[in-house]
């Protein structure tokens, strides 16, 4: 299987698309130059409310909605962490040594948060779930610094090895190896990708993670309460860290700075993979060139088709996602039971694809086509479970109920990806009437002249493919040719634009 990562860097956001055998599997977006409260970010917050009924507190970390911290997310070493944080902010001349911090009584699993925290207390917390809908971030006080092969946990104890590493000999090798090189005062979680890794590679990564922890503490010492202390690596690097495998053939990036950052990161964590990072320099938008735009528009609407005319209808409510399976008007088999079974099996493929593509989380209810056969119901359930094994998010799949409904829960840490695939006409604003088409090129020429006066030569004009075809027809006498000679402007085809929409971009 061929895997590729396509990174589209724009002034306001970075969009990342993961493809497998040229089929879009995951898409993520992150805003640039603003705090997006991403999972892994560490904050110096202040308790705003204590809620005994919920056994939780609401913490101000700078988001418009107060963040939620439950008693069970404090961690057993919370009091020791608080003592360390107090020492760090009171003496800013040096970073306190973890091993010299006196261990405080552990926080038990049974207890009340009001006995541990009160309004006004400051604390170090980490985002475990991003803000979703009307809810603020969810927090944990068990700080962790994630790497590709291992996760470093200050004040934790011992070494834990991923359950997905099945060979007992390898599990023992990794455990003994990490126990021998880990610094005192830290715990370690060994991730699945660490299987068969050499000691030098794990030792180098461990040193880097310890350095990141020390940098986090130095940053804390320079901050006032309610501020960002340490930002998780960008979504691009995070996705690379979590999904990089020998199957990856290319990482295409259209920005020099992000390209350099990703290449440098890969040289640290997987030197043999650094060569797959490539700088895209094509004239076409990168998502158009790699067919991402089309796949997003066809795959992220309310209705999504699959083979033989079947389709899914995906609806979102505050509590859950509902997915309805429909066979359309076409039949694969004359027998109704067999026909329902075959369409359900095809729908299962698209269902699992959609869960990953949209990053749907929470409760998902799937209304499959009714089947009477218990064997067919079991086969469908087994098939969905098998397909879900490739999903990195934690999930649980239940058998079909007597009403033909399948219930799925999937870990939700970020908002589901949404895309408006139906566009309001950018020219008429939905009114149904536009200016005479003959006037469009005149209006466009006036726009170009204004942009030229303001920015000079070296601009790109992005147009819808139909309009692009019109202004580039001919060669010497084409409108695009005239504009290029007079204003030094390059016309570029862009599938993401509306019919009469235009976009001016300064050339890189």
Secondary structure, 3 states (H helix, E strand, C coil): CCEEEEEEECCCEEEEEEEECCEEEEEEEEECCCCCCCCCCEEEEEEEEEECCCCEEEEECCCCCCEEEEHHHCCCCHHHHHHHHHHHHHCCCCCCCHHHCCCCCCCCCCCCHHHCCCCCCEEEEEEEECCECCECCEEECCCCEECCCEEEEECCCCEEECCCCCCHHHHHHHHHHHHHHCCCCEEEEECHHHCCCCHHHHHHHHHHHHHHHHHHHHHHHCCCCCEEEECCCCHHHHHHHHHCCCCEEEEEECCHHHHHHHHHHHHHHCHHHHHHEEECCCCCCHHHHCCHHHHHHHHCCCEEECHHHCEEEEEECCCEEEEEEECCCCCCCCCHHHHHHHHHHHHHHHHHHHHHHHCCCEEEEEECCCCCCHHHHHHHHHHHHHHHCCCCCCEEECCCCCCCEEEEEECCCCCCCCCCCCCCCCCCCCCCCCCCHHHHHHHHHHHHHHHHHHHCCCEEEEECHHHHHHHCCCCCCCHHHHHHHHHCCEEEECCCCCCCCEEEEECC
